[in-house]
Amino acid sequence: MRAERLRAVVWRLLAVAVGLALSAGVMALTGNDITGFVGAIADGFGSNLDSTLRWFAPLLLAGVAGAIAFRDGALNLGLDGQIFIGGAASATVAIVVGPSLPPAVVLVFAVAAGIVGGALVAGFAGLLRLWFGTPEVITTLVLNPLCALFVTWLAGGPLAAESAGGNTESSAILPPALWLPSLAPGSLASVAVYLAVGVLVATGVYYAWTTWGFESRVFGASPQFAFYAGIPNVRVYFRAMLASGGIAGLVGAGEVLGVQHRLAKGFNPGLGFDGIAVALVAGLSIVGLAFSALLFALLRQAGEVAQITLGIPAELVDVMIALIILTTSVPAAVFWHRRSRRRRESRSSAAPPTPPSRQPQEDAPAHVLDSPQGQPSV
């Protein structure tokens, strides 16, 4: 088992290296300064460490959100929308409740509102899957633009700041007392970095040492075995959707309260899909998420610097990320192909045991609980 894990890590590192090499080739072909861009990446550990940490926190949280969903069989592609709603909920609580309560209490309520907002969006998509069989991969994608439009309306309407020319497309700047504390005076990075690391550690503890985490690991490894073992697949699935959406909502709260300090139209620069990429490059590994998020944060901060100092287009960073995802998906595809082949061989060599007779639980439709694949039926 250890040898297999080590081999998977080596292959993934090689895939990332190949992706970076291909990115360097694209930069050379387009006439951009490779040496300058590499220097900008290196500065992410030095003079631009603050910018690296600014991107590291939301990317790590979004990566954890994506990994939880994918590990537990939920294809939650709506992290972007959940980030938007989380930020909107946090801003609304901070603006409405802020004048009447102590700042520390308001901050706690605002962060909690962001988590709840994201969880509600993801939970809604999960319920559509369980009740009507609508695939969450579709509903979450459809909800993304709807959530973005809602934030546009909210920032330009009820929460809009008054200006001489009329309403703007953002709220007023929140009072400094309602900002998440910065790591240093004038720093772009806030205590969201500590929150992100804490969420990552808590997720690792959850999967390694809790009963629910054990159920999730069994369900992710073999949904059929989980079904025959009596693991409630509906609960595993719905917990994953709520947790994934809640952490995505925390990303939105961190952006509004810790970085931009207001609710603005389009405040989310695609962190949801970046988080999915972080999770995929990490191979859904809890430890790998930290390194994957750090890599993406270095690329993001280097892209900002290179665009200003070297004239390198910001879209080039997106190309680099796409190439890294492409190269890392190859070993992942091989892994899943071998895994599915072993499952088919094991099913053909031995008949499955008779499933235990279970009464349908009250919290889910019977047709979902009786799915022999252990997945919510669609």
GUKOLTOR-131474 format. One record per residue (C-alpha): x negated, y negated, z negated; residue number from 1. Coordinates in steps of 0.2 Angstrom, whole numbers, plus 5000, padded with zeros to 4 digits. Layout:
N
rec px->X py->Y pz->Z num->NUM
...
//
This chain:
378
rec px->5000 py->5000 pz->5000 num->1
rec px->4986 py->4988 pz->4995 num->2
rec px->4977 py->4992 pz->5011 num->3
rec px->4992 py->4989 pz->5022 num->4
rec px->4995 py->4972 pz->5013 num->5
rec px->4977 py->4967 pz->5016 num->6
rec px->4978 py->4972 pz->5034 num->7
rec px->4994 py->4962 pz->5036 num->8
rec px->4985 py->4946 pz->5028 num->9
rec px->4970 py->4948 pz->5039 num->10
rec px->4981 py->4949 pz->5055 num->11
rec px->4991 py->4934 pz->5050 num->12
rec px->4975 py->4924 pz->5046 num->13
rec px->4968 py->4929 pz->5063 num->14
rec px->4985 py->4924 pz->5071 num->15
rec px->4984 py->4907 pz->5063 num->16
rec px->4966 py->4905 pz->5069 num->17
rec px->4971 py->4909 pz->5087 num->18
rec px->4985 py->4897 pz->5086 num->19
rec px->4973 py->4883 pz->5080 num->20
rec px->4961 py->4888 pz->5094 num->21
rec px->4975 py->4887 pz->5107 num->22
rec px->4980 py->4870 pz->5100 num->23
rec px->4962 py->4864 pz->5102 num->24
rec px->4963 py->4870 pz->5120 num->25
rec px->4979 py->4860 pz->5123 num->26
rec px->4971 py->4844 pz->5115 num->27
rec px->4956 py->4846 pz->5127 num->28
rec px->4966 py->4848 pz->5142 num->29
rec px->4976 py->4833 pz->5138 num->30
rec px->4961 py->4822 pz->5135 num->31
rec px->4963 py->4820 pz->5116 num->32
rec px->4949 py->4818 pz->5104 num->33
rec px->4947 py->4835 pz->5096 num->34
rec px->4933 py->4830 pz->5084 num->35
rec px->4943 py->4815 pz->5078 num->36
rec px->4958 py->4826 pz->5074 num->37
rec px->4948 py->4839 pz->5065 num->38
rec px->4941 py->4825 pz->5055 num->39
rec px->4958 py->4818 pz->5051 num->40
rec px->4963 py->4836 pz->5045 num->41
rec px->4947 py->4836 pz->5033 num->42
rec px->4952 py->4819 pz->5026 num->43
rec px->4968 py->4827 pz->5020 num->44
rec px->4957 py->4834 pz->5006 num->45
rec px->4948 py->4818 pz->5003 num->46
rec px->4954 py->4800 pz->5007 num->47
rec px->4971 py->4806 pz->5013 num->48
rec px->4974 py->4818 pz->4999 num->49
rec px->4989 py->4808 pz->4993 num->50
rec px->4997 py->4810 pz->5010 num->51
rec px->4994 py->4828 pz->5010 num->52
rec px->5003 py->4830 pz->4993 num->53
rec px->5017 py->4819 pz->4999 num->54
rec px->5021 py->4832 pz->5013 num->55
rec px->5016 py->4847 pz->5003 num->56
rec px->5030 py->4846 pz->4991 num->57
rec px->5045 py->4846 pz->5003 num->58
rec px->5037 py->4858 pz->5015 num->59
rec px->5034 py->4870 pz->5000 num->60
rec px->5051 py->4868 pz->4994 num->61
rec px->5059 py->4870 pz->5011 num->62
rec px->5048 py->4886 pz->5014 num->63
rec px->5054 py->4894 pz->4998 num->64
rec px->5072 py->4890 pz->5003 num->65
rec px->5069 py->4899 pz->5020 num->66
rec px->5060 py->4913 pz->5012 num->67
rec px->5073 py->4917 pz->4999 num->68
rec px->5086 py->4918 pz->5013 num->69
rec px->5077 py->4928 pz->5025 num->70
rec px->5070 py->4940 pz->5011 num->71
rec px->5088 py->4944 pz->5006 num->72
rec px->5096 py->4946 pz->5023 num->73
rec px->5103 py->4929 pz->5025 num->74
rec px->5099 py->4919 pz->5041 num->75
rec px->5101 py->4902 pz->5034 num->76
rec px->5096 py->4890 pz->5048 num->77
rec px->5105 py->4876 pz->5041 num->78
rec px->5091 py->4869 pz->5029 num->79
rec px->5091 py->4853 pz->5038 num->80
rec px->5109 py->4850 pz->5035 num->81
rec px->5108 py->4855 pz->5016 num->82
rec px->5093 py->4843 pz->5014 num->83
rec px->5104 py->4829 pz->5021 num->84
rec px->5118 py->4833 pz->5009 num->85
rec px->5106 py->4835 pz->4994 num->86
rec px->5099 py->4818 pz->4998 num->87
rec px->5116 py->4810 pz->5000 num->88
rec px->5123 py->4818 pz->4984 num->89
rec px->5107 py->4812 pz->4974 num->90
rec px->5109 py->4794 pz->4981 num->91
rec px->5127 py->4793 pz->4978 num->92
rec px->5125 py->4798 pz->4959 num->93
rec px->5110 py->4786 pz->4957 num->94
rec px->5120 py->4771 pz->4964 num->95
rec px->5137 py->4775 pz->4956 num->96
rec px->5131 py->4781 pz->4939 num->97
rec px->5115 py->4771 pz->4938 num->98
rec px->5121 py->4755 pz->4930 num->99
rec px->5130 py->4764 pz->4916 num->100
rec px->5118 py->4777 pz->4909 num->101
rec px->5100 py->4778 pz->4904 num->102
rec px->5088 py->4780 pz->4919 num->103
rec px->5081 py->4797 pz->4913 num->104
rec px->5099 py->4804 pz->4912 num->105
rec px->5103 py->4797 pz->4929 num->106
rec px->5088 py->4805 pz->4937 num->107
rec px->5093 py->4822 pz->4929 num->108
rec px->5110 py->4820 pz->4936 num->109
rec px->5105 py->4814 pz->4953 num->110
rec px->5092 py->4829 pz->4955 num->111
rec px->5106 py->4841 pz->4949 num->112
rec px->5118 py->4833 pz->4961 num->113
rec px->5106 py->4836 pz->4976 num->114
rec px->5104 py->4854 pz->4971 num->115
rec px->5123 py->4857 pz->4970 num->116
rec px->5126 py->4848 pz->4986 num->117
rec px->5114 py->4859 pz->4996 num->118
rec px->5121 py->4874 pz->4988 num->119
rec px->5139 py->4870 pz->4992 num->120
rec px->5135 py->4868 pz->5010 num->121
rec px->5126 py->4885 pz->5011 num->122
rec px->5139 py->4893 pz->5000 num->123
rec px->5152 py->4887 pz->5012 num->124
rec px->5143 py->4895 pz->5027 num->125
rec px->5141 py->4911 pz->5016 num->126
rec px->5160 py->4912 pz->5012 num->127
rec px->5164 py->4910 pz->5031 num->128
rec px->5153 py->4926 pz->5034 num->129
rec px->5161 py->4936 pz->5020 num->130
rec px->5179 py->4931 pz->5022 num->131
rec px->5180 py->4929 pz->5041 num->132
rec px->5165 py->4938 pz->5048 num->133
rec px->5158 py->4922 pz->5055 num->134
rec px->5139 py->4924 pz->5057 num->135
rec px->5130 py->4911 pz->5046 num->136
rec px->5116 py->4909 pz->5059 num->137
rec px->5130 py->4900 pz->5069 num->138
rec px->5139 py->4891 pz->5055 num->139
rec px->5123 py->4884 pz->5047 num->140
rec px->5117 py->4878 pz->5064 num->141
rec px->5133 py->4869 pz->5068 num->142
rec px->5134 py->4861 pz->5050 num->143
rec px->5116 py->4853 pz->5053 num->144
rec px->5122 py->4839 pz->5065 num->145
rec px->5139 py->4837 pz->5055 num->146
rec px->5129 py->4834 pz->5039 num->147
rec px->5117 py->4822 pz->5048 num->148
rec px->5132 py->4812 pz->5055 num->149
rec px->5140 py->4812 pz->5037 num->150
rec px->5124 py->4804 pz->5030 num->151
rec px->5124 py->4791 pz->5045 num->152
rec px->5142 py->4786 pz->5040 num->153
rec px->5138 py->4786 pz->5021 num->154
rec px->5122 py->4776 pz->5023 num->155
rec px->5130 py->4764 pz->5035 num->156
rec px->5147 py->4762 pz->5027 num->157
rec px->5151 py->4765 pz->5008 num->158
rec px->5133 py->4764 pz->5002 num->159
rec px->5126 py->4752 pz->5015 num->160
rec px->5116 py->4737 pz->5008 num->161
rec px->5123 py->4720 pz->5012 num->162
rec px->5113 py->4709 pz->5024 num->163
rec px->5114 py->4693 pz->5032 num->164
rec px->5119 py->4701 pz->5049 num->165
rec px->5131 py->4713 pz->5041 num->166
rec px->5130 py->4731 pz->5035 num->167
rec px->5113 py->4740 pz->5038 num->168
rec px->5111 py->4759 pz->5041 num->169
rec px->5104 py->4762 pz->5024 num->170
rec px->5108 py->4759 pz->5006 num->171
rec px->5099 py->4746 pz->4995 num->172
rec px->5082 py->4751 pz->4987 num->173
rec px->5085 py->4760 pz->4971 num->174
rec px->5079 py->4752 pz->4955 num->175
rec px->5061 py->4758 pz->4951 num->176
rec px->5068 py->4766 pz->4935 num->177
rec px->5078 py->4778 pz->4946 num->178
rec px->5063 py->4783 pz->4956 num->179
rec px->5054 py->4800 pz->4953 num->180
rec px->5038 py->4796 pz->4944 num->181
rec px->5023 py->4794 pz->4956 num->182
rec px->5007 py->4804 pz->4953 num->183
rec px->4997 py->4788 pz->4953 num->184
rec px->5002 py->4770 pz->4955 num->185
rec px->5006 py->4766 pz->4973 num->186
rec px->5005 py->4785 pz->4977 num->187
rec px->5017 py->4792 pz->4990 num->188
rec px->5017 py->4809 pz->4981 num->189
rec px->5028 py->4811 pz->4966 num->190
rec px->5032 py->4823 pz->4952 num->191
rec px->5041 py->4833 pz->4966 num->192
rec px->5024 py->4841 pz->4968 num->193
rec px->5026 py->4849 pz->4951 num->194
rec px->5044 py->4853 pz->4954 num->195
rec px->5039 py->4862 pz->4970 num->196
rec px->5025 py->4872 pz->4962 num->197
rec px->5037 py->4877 pz->4948 num->198
rec px->5050 py->4883 pz->4960 num->199
rec px->5037 py->4893 pz->4969 num->200
rec px->5032 py->4901 pz->4952 num->201
rec px->5050 py->4904 pz->4946 num->202
rec px->5054 py->4912 pz->4963 num->203
rec px->5039 py->4924 pz->4961 num->204
rec px->5044 py->4929 pz->4943 num->205
rec px->5062 py->4931 pz->4949 num->206
rec px->5057 py->4944 pz->4962 num->207
rec px->5044 py->4953 pz->4952 num->208
rec px->5052 py->4954 pz->4934 num->209
rec px->5071 py->4952 pz->4935 num->210
rec px->5085 py->4964 pz->4939 num->211
rec px->5092 py->4952 pz->4952 num->212
rec px->5075 py->4951 pz->4960 num->213
rec px->5074 py->4970 pz->4960 num->214
rec px->5091 py->4971 pz->4969 num->215
rec px->5085 py->4958 pz->4982 num->216
rec px->5068 py->4967 pz->4985 num->217
rec px->5077 py->4984 pz->4987 num->218
rec px->5091 py->4976 pz->4998 num->219
rec px->5077 py->4967 pz->5009 num->220
rec px->5067 py->4983 pz->5011 num->221
rec px->5081 py->4995 pz->5015 num->222
rec px->5099 py->4989 pz->5015 num->223
rec px->5106 py->5007 pz->5018 num->224
rec px->5096 py->5013 pz->5003 num->225
rec px->5103 py->4998 pz->4993 num->226
rec px->5121 py->5003 pz->4998 num->227
rec px->5119 py->5021 pz->4992 num->228
rec px->5111 py->5015 pz->4976 num->229
rec px->5126 py->5005 pz->4972 num->230
rec px->5118 py->4988 pz->4973 num->231
rec px->5131 py->4975 pz->4976 num->232
rec px->5126 py->4968 pz->4993 num->233
rec px->5138 py->4954 pz->4994 num->234
rec px->5132 py->4947 pz->4978 num->235
rec px->5114 py->4948 pz->4984 num->236
rec px->5118 py->4940 pz->5000 num->237
rec px->5129 py->4926 pz->4992 num->238
rec px->5116 py->4923 pz->4978 num->239
rec px->5103 py->4921 pz->4992 num->240
rec px->5113 py->4908 pz->5001 num->241
rec px->5117 py->4898 pz->4986 num->242
rec px->5098 py->4898 pz->4980 num->243
rec px->5092 py->4894 pz->4997 num->244
rec px->5104 py->4879 pz->4999 num->245
rec px->5101 py->4873 pz->4982 num->246
rec px->5082 py->4872 pz->4984 num->247
rec px->5085 py->4864 pz->5001 num->248
rec px->5096 py->4851 pz->4992 num->249
rec px->5081 py->4848 pz->4980 num->250
rec px->5071 py->4843 pz->4995 num->251
rec px->5083 py->4830 pz->5000 num->252
rec px->5084 py->4823 pz->4982 num->253
rec px->5065 py->4822 pz->4982 num->254
rec px->5064 py->4813 pz->4998 num->255
rec px->5077 py->4800 pz->4992 num->256
rec px->5072 py->4798 pz->4974 num->257
rec px->5053 py->4801 pz->4976 num->258
rec px->5048 py->4794 pz->4993 num->259
rec px->5060 py->4783 pz->5002 num->260
rec px->5070 py->4777 pz->4987 num->261
rec px->5086 py->4774 pz->4996 num->262
rec px->5098 py->4784 pz->5007 num->263
rec px->5094 py->4780 pz->5026 num->264
rec px->5101 py->4786 pz->5042 num->265
rec px->5090 py->4801 pz->5048 num->266
rec px->5079 py->4801 pz->5032 num->267
rec px->5075 py->4819 pz->5034 num->268
rec px->5062 py->4821 pz->5048 num->269
rec px->5066 py->4839 pz->5052 num->270
rec px->5059 py->4846 pz->5035 num->271
rec px->5072 py->4861 pz->5036 num->272
rec px->5065 py->4868 pz->5052 num->273
rec px->5048 py->4865 pz->5046 num->274
rec px->5052 py->4875 pz->5031 num->275
rec px->5058 py->4889 pz->5041 num->276
rec px->5041 py->4889 pz->5050 num->277
rec px->5032 py->4888 pz->5034 num->278
rec px->5041 py->4904 pz->5028 num->279
rec px->5038 py->4913 pz->5045 num->280
rec px->5020 py->4909 pz->5045 num->281
rec px->5018 py->4915 pz->5027 num->282
rec px->5026 py->4931 pz->5031 num->283
rec px->5039 py->4927 pz->5018 num->284
rec px->5026 py->4930 pz->5005 num->285
rec px->5027 py->4920 pz->4989 num->286
rec px->5009 py->4917 pz->4988 num->287
rec px->5007 py->4914 pz->5006 num->288
rec px->5020 py->4900 pz->5005 num->289
rec px->5008 py->4889 pz->4996 num->290
rec px->4994 py->4891 pz->5009 num->291
rec px->5006 py->4890 pz->5023 num->292
rec px->5014 py->4874 pz->5016 num->293
rec px->4997 py->4867 pz->5013 num->294
rec px->4992 py->4870 pz->5032 num->295
rec px->5008 py->4861 pz->5038 num->296
rec px->5005 py->4847 pz->5026 num->297
rec px->4987 py->4844 pz->5032 num->298
rec px->4993 py->4845 pz->5050 num->299
rec px->5007 py->4832 pz->5046 num->300
rec px->4996 py->4820 pz->5038 num->301
rec px->4982 py->4822 pz->5051 num->302
rec px->4996 py->4818 pz->5065 num->303
rec px->5000 py->4802 pz->5056 num->304
rec px->4982 py->4796 pz->5055 num->305
rec px->4978 py->4802 pz->5072 num->306
rec px->4993 py->4793 pz->5080 num->307
rec px->4987 py->4777 pz->5073 num->308
rec px->4968 py->4778 pz->5074 num->309
rec px->4966 py->4789 pz->5089 num->310
rec px->4981 py->4786 pz->5099 num->311
rec px->4986 py->4805 pz->5099 num->312
rec px->5005 py->4808 pz->5102 num->313
rec px->5014 py->4813 pz->5086 num->314
rec px->5022 py->4827 pz->5097 num->315
rec px->5006 py->4835 pz->5098 num->316
rec px->5007 py->4841 pz->5080 num->317
rec px->5024 py->4849 pz->5084 num->318
rec px->5015 py->4858 pz->5099 num->319
rec px->5002 py->4864 pz->5087 num->320
rec px->5015 py->4871 pz->5074 num->321
rec px->5024 py->4879 pz->5089 num->322
rec px->5009 py->4888 pz->5094 num->323
rec px->5005 py->4894 pz->5077 num->324
rec px->5022 py->4901 pz->5075 num->325
rec px->5021 py->4910 pz->5092 num->326
rec px->5004 py->4918 pz->5087 num->327
rec px->5010 py->4923 pz->5070 num->328
rec px->5026 py->4930 pz->5076 num->329
rec px->5017 py->4943 pz->5087 num->330
rec px->5010 py->4954 pz->5072 num->331
rec px->5027 py->4951 pz->5063 num->332
rec px->5036 py->4958 pz->5078 num->333
rec px->5024 py->4973 pz->5078 num->334
rec px->5027 py->4976 pz->5060 num->335
rec px->5046 py->4975 pz->5061 num->336
rec px->5046 py->4987 pz->5076 num->337
rec px->5036 py->5000 pz->5067 num->338
rec px->5047 py->4998 pz->5052 num->339
rec px->5063 py->5001 pz->5062 num->340
rec px->5055 py->5016 pz->5070 num->341
rec px->5051 py->5024 pz->5053 num->342
rec px->5069 py->5020 pz->5048 num->343
rec px->5076 py->5029 pz->5063 num->344
rec px->5064 py->5044 pz->5061 num->345
rec px->5069 py->5046 pz->5042 num->346
rec px->5087 py->5045 pz->5047 num->347
rec px->5086 py->5058 pz->5060 num->348
rec px->5076 py->5070 pz->5049 num->349
rec px->5088 py->5070 pz->5035 num->350
rec px->5106 py->5066 pz->5033 num->351
rec px->5111 py->5052 pz->5022 num->352
rec px->5118 py->5056 pz->5005 num->353
rec px->5136 py->5055 pz->5001 num->354
rec px->5140 py->5037 pz->4996 num->355
rec px->5146 py->5036 pz->4978 num->356
rec px->5164 py->5032 pz->4976 num->357
rec px->5166 py->5014 pz->4971 num->358
rec px->5181 py->5004 pz->4969 num->359
rec px->5181 py->4987 pz->4979 num->360
rec px->5175 py->4973 pz->4968 num->361
rec px->5186 py->4959 pz->4965 num->362
rec px->5174 py->4946 pz->4971 num->363
rec px->5173 py->4952 pz->4989 num->364
rec px->5183 py->4960 pz->5003 num->365
rec px->5182 py->4979 pz->5003 num->366
rec px->5177 py->4980 pz->5021 num->367
rec px->5161 py->4971 pz->5017 num->368
rec px->5157 py->4981 pz->5002 num->369
rec px->5159 py->4997 pz->5012 num->370
rec px->5147 py->4992 pz->5026 num->371
rec px->5135 py->5007 pz->5027 num->372
rec px->5121 py->4996 pz->5033 num->373
rec px->5122 py->4986 pz->5016 num->374
rec px->5124 py->4970 pz->5026 num->375
rec px->5140 py->4959 pz->5025 num->376
rec px->5150 py->4965 pz->5040 num->377
rec px->5152 py->4954 pz->5055 num->378
//
